[in-house]
Amino acid sequence: MAKKMTWRDKLQHSKDLPKIVTLNEKGRIHWHAETMVVPAPLEVDARMAQVPRGQVITTDLIRQDIARVHGADIGCPLTTGIFAWIAANAAAEDLAEGRADATPYWRTLKAGGELNPKYPGGVEAQRAHLEAEGLQIRQRGKRFFVVDFADHLAALAPATS
């Protein structure tokens, strides 16, 4: 029987990514773009790892940065979200093993500053990490958001890929 892949293994598995795809007509109309980059998992993780304590980033901003680096019009929203989730779970594995250099995944938010209930420990864990770093969280309905998240956005360092 094959050994089950760890989250860290999944993060390392690039599957011939990144790649730039030319959108079909339906995609061009929907996204208002000609080209889309499908990032590699480690590219998403690298951007998540850059965010300093007390600051945040959104998956949309990560997508924009990756698209810029690759000269594409947009970054793939589906794979960027999946790879952020994989990076979060890989970081949780690292933290469980006592690694101090784990990616601070809790600083990566969904659009509009929303916390991600799919991250390890759910919204409660992400909230605890963010509040420990001085950020305020507010509930709106069933969802949770960083208060004035735009005031806490991290600037990503220039990357080559």
DSSP file (Angstrom, degrees, kcal/mol; ACC not computed):
  #  RESIDUE AA STRUCTURE BP1 BP2  ACC     N-H-->O    O-->H-N    N-H-->O    O-->H-N    TCO  KAPPA ALPHA  PHI   PSI    X-CA   Y-CA   Z-CA
    1    1 A M              0   0    0      0, 0.0     2,-0.1     0, 0.0     3,-0.1   0.000 360.0 360.0 360.0 138.3    0.0    0.0    0.0
    2    2 A A        -     0   0    0      1,-0.1     2,-0.2     3,-0.0     3,-0.0  -0.416 360.0-106.0 -72.7 145.0    1.3    3.4   -0.9
    3    3 A K        -     0   0    0     -2,-0.1     2,-0.2     1,-0.1    -1,-0.1  -0.497  39.1-109.0 -69.9 136.6    2.2    5.8    1.9
    4    4 A K        -     0   0    0     -2,-0.2     2,-0.2     1,-0.1    -1,-0.1  -0.459  35.0-114.5 -68.0 135.0   -0.4    8.6    2.4
    5    5 A M        -     0   0    0     -2,-0.2     2,-0.1     1,-0.1    -1,-0.1  -0.486  25.6-135.1 -71.5 137.5    0.9   12.0    1.3
    6    6 A T     >  -     0   0    0     -2,-0.2     4,-2.2     1,-0.1     5,-0.2  -0.385  27.0-106.7 -79.9 168.3    1.3   14.6    4.0
    7    7 A W  H  > S+     0   0    0      1,-0.2     4,-2.3     2,-0.2    83,-0.3   0.884 124.6  55.3 -62.7 -36.8    0.1   18.2    3.4
    8    8 A R  H  > S+     0   0    0      2,-0.2     4,-1.7     1,-0.2    -1,-0.2   0.903 106.6  50.6 -62.3 -41.0    3.8   19.2    3.1
    9    9 A D  H  > S+     0   0    0      1,-0.2     4,-1.0     2,-0.2    -2,-0.2   0.922 110.0  50.1 -60.5 -44.2    4.2   16.5    0.3
   10   10 A K  H  < S+     0   0    0     -4,-2.2     3,-0.5     1,-0.2    -2,-0.2   0.880 108.3  52.8 -63.0 -38.1    1.1   18.0   -1.4
   11   11 A L  H  < S+     0   0    0     -4,-2.3    31,-0.3     1,-0.2    -1,-0.2   0.859 109.3  49.3 -65.3 -35.0    2.5   21.5   -1.2
   12   12 A Q  H  < S+     0   0    0     -4,-1.7     2,-1.0    -5,-0.2    -1,-0.2   0.659  88.2  94.7 -77.3 -17.1    5.8   20.3   -2.8
   13   13 A H     <  +     0   0    0     -4,-1.0    -1,-0.1    -3,-0.5    -4,-0.0  -0.660  50.0 178.4 -84.2 102.8    4.0   18.6   -5.7
   14   14 A S    >   -     0   0    0     -2,-1.0     3,-1.1    26,-0.1    -1,-0.2   0.691  21.2-150.6 -83.8 -19.2    3.9   21.1   -8.5
   15   15 A K  T 3  S-     0   0    0      1,-0.3    -2,-0.1    25,-0.1    -1,-0.0   0.887  73.4 -53.1  51.7  44.6    2.1   19.1  -11.2
   16   16 A D  T 3  S-     0   0    0      1,-0.2    -1,-0.3     3,-0.0    24,-0.0   0.789 101.2-178.8  61.6  29.6    3.9   21.0  -14.0
   17   17 A L    <   +     0   0    0     -3,-1.1    -1,-0.2     2,-0.0     2,-0.2  -0.785  42.3  57.5-106.9 154.6    2.8   24.3  -12.6
   18   18 A P        +     0   0    0      0, 0.0     2,-0.3     0, 0.0    19,-0.0   0.466  68.5 159.6 -79.8 160.5    2.8   27.2  -13.0
   19   19 A K  E     -A   38   0A   0     19,-1.8    19,-3.3    -2,-0.2     2,-0.5  -0.995  34.3-134.9-146.7 148.6    1.3   27.4  -16.4
   20   20 A I  E     -A   37   0A   0     -2,-0.3     2,-0.4    17,-0.2    17,-0.2  -0.881  22.8-166.3-103.5 130.8   -0.4   30.1  -18.4
   21   21 A V  E     -A   36   0A   0     15,-3.1    15,-2.5    -2,-0.5     2,-0.5  -0.906  20.1-128.9-117.2 145.3   -3.5   29.3  -20.2
   22   22 A T  E     -A   35   0A   0     -2,-0.4    13,-0.2    13,-0.2     2,-0.1  -0.817  33.9-124.9 -89.4 127.1   -5.4   31.2  -22.9
   23   23 A L        -     0   0    0     11,-2.8     2,-0.0    -2,-0.5    -1,-0.0  -0.407  17.0-124.8 -74.5 145.4   -9.0   31.6  -21.9
   24   24 A N     >  -     0   0    0     -2,-0.1     4,-2.9     1,-0.1     5,-0.2  -0.216  41.3 -87.2 -76.1 178.3  -11.7   30.4  -24.3
   25   25 A E  H  > S+     0   0    0      1,-0.2     4,-2.2     2,-0.2     5,-0.2   0.902 129.5  49.4 -58.2 -44.4  -14.5   32.8  -25.3
   26   26 A K  H  > S+     0   0    0      1,-0.2     4,-2.6     2,-0.2    -1,-0.2   0.919 113.2  47.7 -61.3 -43.7  -16.7   32.0  -22.3
   27   27 A G  H  > S+     0   0    0      2,-0.2     4,-3.0     1,-0.2     6,-0.3   0.891 109.6  52.7 -64.4 -40.7  -13.7   32.5  -19.9
   28   28 A R  H  X>S+     0   0    0     -4,-2.9     4,-1.5     1,-0.2     5,-0.7   0.907 112.5  45.2 -62.2 -41.0  -12.7   35.8  -21.6
   29   29 A I  H  <5S+     0   0    0     -4,-2.2    -2,-0.2    -5,-0.2    -1,-0.2   0.935 116.9  44.7 -67.6 -46.0  -16.2   37.1  -21.2
   30   30 A H  H  <5S+     0   0    0     -4,-2.6    -2,-0.2    -5,-0.2    -3,-0.2   0.934 126.1  29.0 -65.0 -47.1  -16.5   35.9  -17.6
   31   31 A W  H  <5S-     0   0    0     -4,-3.0    -1,-0.2     2,-0.2    -2,-0.2   0.536  94.6-131.5 -94.3  -8.0  -13.1   37.1  -16.4
   32   32 A H  T  <5S+     0   0    0     -4,-1.5     2,-0.3    -5,-0.3    -3,-0.2   0.933  73.7 106.8  54.3  46.1  -12.6   40.1  -18.7
   33   33 A A      < -     0   0    0     -5,-0.7    -1,-0.2    -6,-0.3    -2,-0.2  -0.969  64.2-150.4-150.5 159.2   -9.2   38.6  -19.4
   34   34 A E  S    S+     0   0    0     -2,-0.3   -11,-2.8     1,-0.2     2,-0.3   0.770  82.8  32.9 -99.8 -38.2   -7.3   36.8  -22.1
   35   35 A T  E     -A   22   0A   0    -13,-0.2    39,-1.5    -7,-0.1    38,-0.5  -0.915  58.5-167.3-128.0 149.9   -4.8   34.8  -20.1
   36   36 A M  E     -Ab  21  74A   0    -15,-2.5   -15,-3.1    -2,-0.3     2,-0.5  -0.999  14.1-142.6-134.2 135.4   -4.8   33.1  -16.7
   37   37 A V  E     -Ab  20  75A   0     37,-2.5    39,-2.6    -2,-0.4   -17,-0.2  -0.847   4.8-152.9 -97.2 132.4   -1.9   31.7  -14.7
   38   38 A V  E     -A   19   0A   0    -19,-3.3   -19,-1.8    -2,-0.5    37,-0.0  -0.920  28.7-142.3 -98.1 110.9   -2.4   28.5  -12.7
   39   39 A P        -     0   0    0      0, 0.0    44,-0.0     0, 0.0    24,-0.0  -0.188   9.2-111.1 -75.5 165.6    0.1   28.9   -9.9
   40   40 A A    >>  -     0   0    0    -23,-0.1     4,-1.4     1,-0.1     3,-0.9  -0.680  31.1-116.4 -85.0 149.0    2.3   26.3   -8.3
   41   41 A P  H 3> S+     0   0    0      0, 0.0     4,-2.3     0, 0.0     3,-0.2   0.884 114.8  55.3 -55.1 -40.4    1.4   25.5   -4.7
   42   42 A L  H 3> S+     0   0    0    -31,-0.3     4,-2.5     1,-0.2     5,-0.1   0.786 100.9  59.3 -66.9 -25.9    4.8   26.7   -3.5
   43   43 A E  H <> S+     0   0    0     -3,-0.9     4,-1.6     2,-0.2    -1,-0.2   0.919 108.3  44.5 -65.9 -42.3    4.2   30.1   -5.1
   44   44 A V  H  X S+     0   0    0     -4,-1.4     4,-2.2     1,-0.2    -2,-0.2   0.939 114.1  49.6 -65.9 -46.6    1.0   30.6   -3.1
   45   45 A D  H  X S+     0   0    0     -4,-2.3     4,-2.4     1,-0.2    -2,-0.2   0.897 106.6  56.3 -58.9 -41.9    2.8   29.4    0.1
   46   46 A A  H  X S+     0   0    0     -4,-2.5     4,-0.7     1,-0.2    -1,-0.2   0.888 109.1  45.8 -60.4 -39.8    5.7   31.8   -0.5
   47   47 A R  H >< S+     0   0    0     -4,-1.6     3,-0.6     1,-0.2     4,-0.5   0.894 111.8  51.2 -71.8 -38.5    3.5   34.8   -0.6
   48   48 A M  H >< S+     0   0    0     -4,-2.2     3,-1.0     1,-0.2    -2,-0.2   0.875 106.5  55.9 -62.6 -36.7    1.6   33.7    2.5
   49   49 A A  H 3< S+     0   0    0     -4,-2.4    -1,-0.2     1,-0.2    -2,-0.2   0.708  97.8  64.1 -70.1 -20.6    4.9   33.2    4.3
   50   50 A Q  T << S+     0   0    0     -4,-0.7    -1,-0.2    -3,-0.6    -2,-0.2   0.682  73.6 107.4 -75.8 -18.9    5.9   36.9    3.6
   51   51 A V    <   -     0   0    0     -3,-1.0     3,-0.1    -4,-0.5    56,-0.1  -0.461  65.8-137.6 -73.1 119.1    3.1   38.4    5.6
   52   52 A P    >   -     0   0    0      0, 0.0     3,-2.0     0, 0.0    -1,-0.1  -0.247  33.2 -75.8 -74.3 162.1    4.4   40.0    8.8
   53   53 A R  T 3  S+     0   0    0      1,-0.3     3,-0.1     3,-0.0    77,-0.0  -0.260 119.4  21.3 -52.4 135.1    2.9   39.7   12.3
   54   54 A G  T 3  S+     0   0    0      1,-0.3     2,-0.3    -3,-0.1    -1,-0.3   0.446 109.6  92.5  82.9   0.4   -0.1   42.1   12.7
   55   55 A Q    <   -     0   0    0     -3,-2.0    -1,-0.3    80,-0.0     2,-0.3  -0.816  55.6-159.2-122.5 165.3   -0.7   42.3    8.9
   56   56 A V  B     -c  153   0B   0     96,-2.7    98,-2.9    -2,-0.3     2,-0.3  -0.865   6.8-161.3-137.4 168.9   -2.9   40.3    6.5
   57   57 A I  E     -d  108   0C   0     50,-2.3    52,-3.6    -2,-0.3     2,-0.3  -0.948  17.3-131.7-143.6 159.6   -3.2   39.5    2.8
   58   58 A T  E  >  -d  109   0C   0     -2,-0.3     4,-1.9    50,-0.2    52,-0.2  -0.821  22.5-120.0-112.0 158.0   -6.1   38.2    0.7
   59   59 A T  H  > S+     0   0    0     50,-2.0     4,-2.4    -2,-0.3     5,-0.1   0.839 115.2  59.6 -62.8 -30.8   -6.1   35.4   -1.7
   60   60 A D  H  > S+     0   0    0     49,-0.2     4,-2.2     2,-0.2    -1,-0.2   0.910 105.3  47.3 -63.6 -41.0   -7.2   37.9   -4.4
   61   61 A L  H  > S+     0   0    0      2,-0.2     4,-2.2     1,-0.2    -2,-0.2   0.871 110.2  52.6 -68.7 -35.6   -4.1   40.0   -3.8
   62   62 A I  H  X S+     0   0    0     -4,-1.9     4,-2.6     2,-0.2     5,-0.2   0.932 109.4  50.0 -62.0 -45.1   -2.0   36.8   -4.0
   63   63 A R  H  X S+     0   0    0     -4,-2.4     4,-2.5     1,-0.2    -2,-0.2   0.916 110.2  50.2 -59.1 -44.4   -3.6   36.0   -7.3
   64   64 A Q  H  X S+     0   0    0     -4,-2.2     4,-2.3     1,-0.2    -1,-0.2   0.907 111.5  48.1 -62.2 -41.9   -2.9   39.5   -8.6
   65   65 A D  H  X S+     0   0    0     -4,-2.2     4,-2.4     2,-0.2    -2,-0.2   0.926 112.0  48.1 -66.1 -44.3    0.7   39.3   -7.6
   66   66 A I  H  X S+     0   0    0     -4,-2.6     4,-1.9     1,-0.2     6,-0.2   0.899 111.5  50.9 -63.9 -40.2    1.2   35.9   -9.2
   67   67 A A  H  X>S+     0   0    0     -4,-2.5     5,-2.4    -5,-0.2     4,-0.8   0.921 110.1  50.3 -61.8 -43.3   -0.5   37.1  -12.4
   68   68 A R  H ><5S+     0   0    0     -4,-2.3     3,-0.9     1,-0.2    -2,-0.2   0.931 109.2  50.9 -59.8 -47.1    1.8   40.1  -12.5
   69   69 A V  H 3<5S+     0   0    0     -4,-2.4    -1,-0.2     1,-0.3    -2,-0.2   0.873 116.3  40.7 -60.2 -38.8    4.9   38.0  -12.1
   70   70 A H  H 3<5S-     0   0    0     -4,-1.9    -1,-0.3    -5,-0.2    -2,-0.2   0.437 110.5-117.4 -92.7   0.3    3.9   35.6  -14.9
   71   71 A G  T <<5 +     0   0    0     -3,-0.9     2,-0.2    -4,-0.8    -3,-0.2   0.785  68.6 137.2  70.4  26.4    2.6   38.3  -17.2
   72   72 A A      < -     0   0    0     -5,-2.4    -1,-0.2    -6,-0.2   -36,-0.1  -0.644  62.6-124.4-100.5 161.9   -0.9   36.9  -17.2
   73   73 A D  S    S+     0   0    0    -38,-0.5     2,-0.3    -2,-0.2   -37,-0.2   0.895  88.7   1.7 -71.9 -40.3   -4.1   38.9  -16.9
   74   74 A I  E     -b   36   0A   0    -39,-1.5   -37,-2.5    -7,-0.1     2,-0.3  -0.949  67.5-120.5-143.0 162.3   -5.4   37.1  -13.9
   75   75 A G  E     -b   37   0A   0     -2,-0.3   -37,-0.2   -39,-0.2   -12,-0.1  -0.814  45.6 -95.6-100.2 147.9   -4.4   34.3  -11.5
   76   76 A C     >  -     0   0    0    -39,-2.6     4,-1.7    -2,-0.3     5,-0.2  -0.461  30.1-159.5 -66.5 119.7   -6.7   31.3  -11.2
   77   77 A P  H  > S+     0   0    0      0, 0.0     4,-1.9     0, 0.0     5,-0.2   0.871  86.6  52.1 -69.8 -35.3   -9.0   31.8   -8.2
   78   78 A L  H  > S+     0   0    0      2,-0.2     4,-2.3     1,-0.2     5,-0.2   0.969 114.5  38.6 -66.9 -53.8   -9.8   28.1   -7.8
   79   79 A T  H  > S+     0   0    0      1,-0.2     4,-3.1     2,-0.2     5,-0.2   0.864 113.5  56.1 -69.0 -34.1   -6.3   26.8   -7.6
   80   80 A T  H  X S+     0   0    0     -4,-1.7     4,-2.0     2,-0.2    -1,-0.2   0.928 110.7  45.5 -62.1 -42.9   -5.0   29.8   -5.6
   81   81 A G  H  X S+     0   0    0     -4,-1.9     4,-1.9     2,-0.2    -2,-0.2   0.915 114.6  47.5 -64.7 -43.4   -7.7   29.0   -3.0
   82   82 A I  H  X S+     0   0    0     -4,-2.3     4,-2.4     1,-0.2    -2,-0.2   0.920 112.9  48.6 -63.6 -43.8   -7.0   25.3   -3.0
   83   83 A F  H  X S+     0   0    0     -4,-3.1     4,-2.6     1,-0.2    -1,-0.2   0.833 108.3  53.9 -69.7 -30.7   -3.2   25.9   -2.7
   84   84 A A  H  X S+     0   0    0     -4,-2.0     4,-2.2    -5,-0.2    -1,-0.2   0.899 110.0  48.9 -64.9 -39.6   -3.8   28.4    0.2
   85   85 A W  H  X S+     0   0    0     -4,-1.9     4,-2.2     2,-0.2    -2,-0.2   0.905 111.9  47.7 -65.1 -43.2   -5.7   25.7    2.0
   86   86 A I  H  X S+     0   0    0     -4,-2.4     4,-2.6     2,-0.2    -2,-0.2   0.923 111.6  50.7 -63.5 -43.8   -3.0   23.1    1.3
   87   87 A A  H  X S+     0   0    0     -4,-2.6     4,-2.4     1,-0.2    -2,-0.2   0.891 109.3  51.8 -60.8 -39.6   -0.4   25.6    2.6
   88   88 A A  H  X S+     0   0    0     -4,-2.2     4,-2.1     2,-0.2    -1,-0.2   0.921 111.9  45.3 -63.4 -44.4   -2.4   26.2    5.7
   89   89 A N  H  X S+     0   0    0     -4,-2.2     4,-1.9     2,-0.2    -2,-0.2   0.870 111.8  51.8 -69.0 -36.1   -2.6   22.5    6.4
   90   90 A A  H  X S+     0   0    0     -4,-2.6     4,-2.3   -83,-0.3    -2,-0.2   0.900 110.1  50.1 -63.9 -40.4    1.1   22.0    5.7
   91   91 A A  H  X S+     0   0    0     -4,-2.4     4,-2.9     2,-0.2    -2,-0.2   0.883 107.0  54.0 -65.7 -38.0    1.8   24.8    8.1
   92   92 A A  H  X S+     0   0    0     -4,-2.1     4,-2.3     2,-0.2    -1,-0.2   0.896 108.3  50.0 -62.9 -39.3   -0.4   23.2   10.8
   93   93 A E  H  X S+     0   0    0     -4,-1.9     4,-1.4     2,-0.2    -2,-0.2   0.934 111.3  49.1 -60.6 -45.8    1.7   20.0   10.3
   94   94 A D  H  <>S+     0   0    0     -4,-2.3     5,-2.7     1,-0.2     3,-0.3   0.921 111.2  48.8 -60.6 -44.9    4.9   22.0   10.8
   95   95 A L  H ><5S+     0   0    0     -4,-2.9     3,-1.5     1,-0.2    -1,-0.2   0.892 107.9  54.4 -62.9 -39.6    3.5   23.7   13.9
   96   96 A A  H 3<5S+     0   0    0     -4,-2.3    -1,-0.2     1,-0.3    -2,-0.2   0.802 108.0  50.7 -63.9 -28.3    2.5   20.4   15.4
   97   97 A E  T 3<5S-     0   0    0     -4,-1.4    -1,-0.3    -3,-0.3    -2,-0.2   0.407 122.0-109.5 -88.4   1.3    6.1   19.2   14.8
   98   98 A G  T < 5 +     0   0    0     -3,-1.5     2,-0.4     1,-0.3    -3,-0.2   0.633  61.3 158.6  83.3  14.1    7.4   22.3   16.6
   99   99 A R    > < -     0   0    0     -5,-2.7     3,-0.8    -6,-0.2    -1,-0.3  -0.601  29.4-160.8 -75.7 125.7    8.8   24.0   13.5
  100  100 A A  T 3  S+     0   0    0     -2,-0.4    -1,-0.2     1,-0.2    -5,-0.1   0.659  84.1  65.1 -78.7 -17.2    9.2   27.8   14.1
  101  101 A D  T 3  S+     0   0    0     -7,-0.1    -1,-0.2     2,-0.0    -6,-0.1   0.157  70.6 138.8 -95.1  20.0    9.4   28.6   10.4
  102  102 A A    <   -     0   0    0     -3,-0.8   -11,-0.1     1,-0.1   -10,-0.0  -0.335  65.3 -98.0 -64.6 144.5    5.8   27.5    9.6
  103  103 A T        -     0   0    0    -16,-0.2     2,-2.3     1,-0.1     3,-0.2  -0.446  30.0-127.1 -62.1 128.5    3.9   29.7    7.2
  104  104 A P    >   +     0   0    0      0, 0.0     3,-2.0     0, 0.0     4,-0.1  -0.458  40.1 170.4 -79.0  72.5    1.6   32.0    9.2
  105  105 A Y  G >   +     0   0    0     -2,-2.3     3,-2.2     1,-0.3   -17,-0.1   0.748  62.5  74.0 -58.2 -28.9   -1.5   30.9    7.2
  106  106 A W  G 3  S+     0   0    0      1,-0.3    -1,-0.3    -3,-0.2    10,-0.1   0.663  86.6  65.4 -63.3 -15.5   -4.0   32.7    9.5
  107  107 A R  G <  S+     0   0    0     -3,-2.0   -50,-2.3   -59,-0.1     2,-0.6   0.513  83.2  88.3 -84.3  -4.6   -2.8   36.0    8.0
  108  108 A T  E <   -d   57   0C   0     -3,-2.2     8,-0.2   -52,-0.2   -50,-0.2  -0.863  63.9-172.9 -99.1 118.6   -4.3   35.0    4.6
  109  109 A L  E     -d   58   0C   0    -52,-3.6   -50,-2.0    -2,-0.6   -49,-0.2  -0.603  24.2-111.1-108.1 164.2   -7.9   36.1    4.3
  110  110 A K    >   -     0   0    0      4,-3.2     3,-1.5   -52,-0.2     4,-0.5  -0.281  64.6 -56.6 -78.8 177.4  -10.7   35.5    1.9
  111  111 A A  G >  S+     0   0    0      1,-0.2     3,-0.9     2,-0.2    -1,-0.2  -0.208 126.6  23.1 -56.1 145.6  -12.0   38.5   -0.2
  112  112 A G  G 3  S-     0   0    0      1,-0.2    -1,-0.2    -3,-0.1    37,-0.2   0.573 132.0 -69.7  74.3   8.9  -13.2   41.4    1.8
  113  113 A G  G <  S+     0   0    0     -3,-1.5    33,-2.4     1,-0.2     2,-0.2   0.693  85.2 159.6  83.8  18.8  -11.1   40.5    4.9
  114  114 A E  B <   -E  145   0D   0     -3,-0.9    -4,-3.2    -4,-0.5    31,-0.3  -0.541  41.1-120.3 -80.0 139.3  -13.2   37.4    5.7
  115  115 A L        -     0   0    0     29,-2.8    29,-0.3    -2,-0.2     8,-0.1  -0.421  27.9-118.4 -71.3 153.6  -11.7   34.6    7.9
  116  116 A N    >   -     0   0    0     -8,-0.2     3,-1.5     1,-0.1    10,-0.1  -0.843  18.9-166.4-103.6 109.0  -11.5   31.2    6.2
  117  117 A P  T 3  S+     0   0    0      0, 0.0     6,-0.2     0, 0.0    -1,-0.1   0.636  85.9  64.9 -68.2 -11.7  -13.5   28.5    8.0
  118  118 A K  T 3  S+     0   0    0      4,-0.1     3,-0.1     3,-0.1    -2,-0.0   0.540  79.4 101.1 -88.5  -6.9  -11.7   25.8    6.0
  119  119 A Y  S X  S-     0   0    0     -3,-1.5     3,-2.6     1,-0.2     6,-0.1  -0.350  94.9 -72.2 -72.0 159.9   -8.3   26.5    7.5
  120  120 A P  T 3  S+     0   0    0      0, 0.0    -1,-0.2     0, 0.0     6,-0.1  -0.270 124.3  13.9 -54.7 130.9   -7.0   24.2   10.3
  121  121 A G  T 3> S-     0   0    0      4,-0.1     4,-1.3    -3,-0.1     3,-0.4   0.416 110.7-119.0  82.2  -2.6   -9.0   24.8   13.5
  122  122 A G  H <>  -     0   0    0     -3,-2.6     4,-1.9     1,-0.2     3,-0.3  -0.123  58.8 -35.1  67.3-165.2  -11.6   26.7   11.6
  123  123 A V  H  > S+     0   0    0      1,-0.2     4,-3.1     2,-0.2     5,-0.2   0.837 134.5  62.7 -61.1 -35.2  -12.6   30.4   12.2
  124  124 A E  H  > S+     0   0    0     -3,-0.4     4,-2.2     1,-0.2    -1,-0.2   0.921 106.7  42.3 -60.4 -45.3  -12.0   30.0   15.9
  125  125 A A  H  X S+     0   0    0     -4,-1.3     4,-2.3    -3,-0.3    -1,-0.2   0.918 115.7  48.6 -68.5 -43.4   -8.3   29.2   15.5
  126  126 A Q  H  X S+     0   0    0     -4,-1.9     4,-2.5     1,-0.2     5,-0.2   0.923 111.9  50.4 -62.5 -42.9   -7.7   31.8   12.8
  127  127 A R  H  X S+     0   0    0     -4,-3.1     4,-3.0     1,-0.2     5,-0.3   0.926 108.8  51.4 -60.1 -45.9   -9.5   34.4   15.0
  128  128 A A  H  X S+     0   0    0     -4,-2.2     4,-1.9    -5,-0.2    -1,-0.2   0.914 111.4  47.5 -60.0 -44.0   -7.3   33.5   18.0
  129  129 A H  H  X S+     0   0    0     -4,-2.3     4,-0.9     2,-0.2    -1,-0.2   0.941 114.8  45.6 -61.8 -47.6   -4.1   33.9   16.0
  130  130 A L  H ><>S+     0   0    0     -4,-2.5     5,-2.3     1,-0.2     3,-0.6   0.900 112.5  49.3 -66.7 -41.2   -5.2   37.2   14.5
  131  131 A E  H ><5S+     0   0    0     -4,-3.0     3,-1.6     1,-0.2    -1,-0.2   0.863 105.7  58.1 -66.6 -33.6   -6.4   38.7   17.8
  132  132 A A  H 3<5S+     0   0    0     -4,-1.9    -1,-0.2    -5,-0.3    -2,-0.2   0.755 105.1  52.4 -64.9 -22.9   -3.1   37.6   19.5
  133  133 A E  T <<5S-     0   0    0     -4,-0.9    -1,-0.3    -3,-0.6    -2,-0.2   0.316 128.5 -98.5 -95.2   7.3   -1.4   39.8   16.9
  134  134 A G  T < 5S+     0   0    0     -3,-1.6     2,-0.3     1,-0.3    -3,-0.2   0.501  78.5 134.1  94.8   4.5   -3.6   42.8   17.7
  135  135 A L      < -     0   0    0     -5,-2.3     2,-0.4    -8,-0.1    -1,-0.3  -0.631  49.1-132.0 -88.7 148.0   -6.2   42.6   15.0
  136  136 A Q        -     0   0    0     11,-0.3    11,-2.9    -2,-0.3     2,-0.4  -0.791  16.6-157.1-100.2 142.4   -9.9   43.0   15.8
  137  137 A I  E     -F  146   0D   0     -2,-0.4     2,-0.4     9,-0.2     9,-0.2  -0.945   6.7-169.6-120.0 138.2  -12.5   40.5   14.4
  138  138 A R  E     -F  145   0D   0      7,-2.7     7,-2.7    -2,-0.4     2,-0.4  -0.969  17.5-132.2-126.8 144.9  -16.2   41.2   14.0
  139  139 A Q  E     -F  144   0D   0     -2,-0.4     2,-0.4     5,-0.2     5,-0.2  -0.796  17.5-175.3 -95.4 135.6  -19.0   38.8   13.2
  140  140 A R  E >   -F  143   0D   0      3,-3.2     3,-2.0    -2,-0.4     2,-0.4  -0.930  68.3 -48.6-128.0 105.9  -21.5   39.6   10.4
  141  141 A G  T 3  S-     0   0    0     -2,-0.4    -2,-0.0     1,-0.3     0, 0.0  -0.555 122.4 -24.3  66.6-126.2  -24.2   37.0   10.3
  142  142 A K  T 3  S+     0   0    0     -2,-0.4    -1,-0.3    -3,-0.1     2,-0.2   0.435 124.9  85.8 -95.4  -0.8  -22.4   33.6   10.3
  143  143 A R  E <   - F   0 140D   0     -3,-2.0    -3,-3.2   -27,-0.0     2,-0.4  -0.673  64.6-143.7-106.0 157.2  -19.1   35.1    8.9
  144  144 A F  E     - F   0 139D   0    -29,-0.3   -29,-2.8    -5,-0.2     2,-0.3  -0.943  17.0-174.8-122.6 141.0  -16.2   36.7   10.6
  145  145 A F  E     -EF 114 138D   0     -7,-2.7    -7,-2.7    -2,-0.4     2,-0.5  -0.957  31.0-111.8-135.3 148.7  -14.1   39.6    9.2
  146  146 A V  E >   - F   0 137D   0    -33,-2.4     3,-1.3    -2,-0.3    -9,-0.2  -0.705  44.5-115.1 -76.6 127.6  -10.9   41.5   10.2
  147  147 A V  T 3  S-     0   0    0    -11,-2.9   -11,-0.3    -2,-0.5    -1,-0.1  -0.461  93.3  -6.7 -66.2 130.7  -12.0   45.0   11.2
  148  148 A D  T >  S+     0   0    0     -2,-0.2     3,-1.9     1,-0.1     4,-0.4   0.880  81.6 171.7  50.4  44.4  -10.5   47.6    8.8
  149  149 A F  G X   +     0   0    0     -3,-1.3     3,-2.0     1,-0.3   -93,-0.2   0.810  68.2  65.6 -56.8 -32.3   -8.5   44.8    7.1
  150  150 A A  G >  S+     0   0    0      1,-0.3     3,-0.9     2,-0.2    -1,-0.3   0.801  95.4  58.8 -62.1 -27.2   -7.4   47.2    4.3
  151  151 A D  G <  S+     0   0    0     -3,-1.9    -1,-0.3     1,-0.2    -2,-0.2   0.614 108.9  45.7 -74.0 -11.0   -5.5   49.2    6.9
  152  152 A H  G <  S+     0   0    0     -3,-2.0   -96,-2.7    -4,-0.4    -1,-0.2   0.191  79.5 135.5-117.0  13.8   -3.5   46.1    7.8
  153  153 A L  B <   -c   56   0B   0     -3,-0.9     2,-0.3   -98,-0.2   -96,-0.2  -0.443  48.9-134.7 -69.9 134.1   -2.7   44.8    4.3
  154  154 A A        -     0   0    0    -98,-2.9     2,-0.6    -2,-0.2  -103,-0.1  -0.611  12.4-126.4 -84.2 145.8    0.9   43.6    3.8
  155  155 A A        -     0   0    0     -2,-0.3     2,-0.3  -105,-0.1   -98,-0.0  -0.837  26.9-130.1 -89.9 125.9    2.9   44.7    0.8
  156  156 A L        -     0   0    0     -2,-0.6     3,-0.1     1,-0.1  -109,-0.1  -0.568  22.0-115.3 -77.4 138.5    4.3   41.6   -0.9
  157  157 A A        -     0   0    0     -2,-0.3    -1,-0.1     1,-0.1  -107,-0.1  -0.412  44.6 -87.0 -67.3 147.2    8.0   41.8   -1.7
  158  158 A P        -     0   0    0      0, 0.0     2,-0.3     0, 0.0    -1,-0.1  -0.323  54.4-167.3 -56.3 134.3    8.8   41.8   -5.4
  159  159 A A        -     0   0    0    -94,-0.1    -3,-0.0    -3,-0.1  -112,-0.0  -0.897  30.1-152.8-125.8 155.3    9.0   38.2   -6.6
  160  160 A T              0   0    0     -2,-0.3    -1,-0.1   -90,-0.0     0, 0.0   0.599 360.0 360.0-100.9 -14.9   10.3   36.6   -9.8
  161  161 A S              0   0    0   -118,-0.1    -2,-0.0   -91,-0.0   -91,-0.0   0.245 360.0 360.0 169.3 360.0    7.9   33.6   -9.5
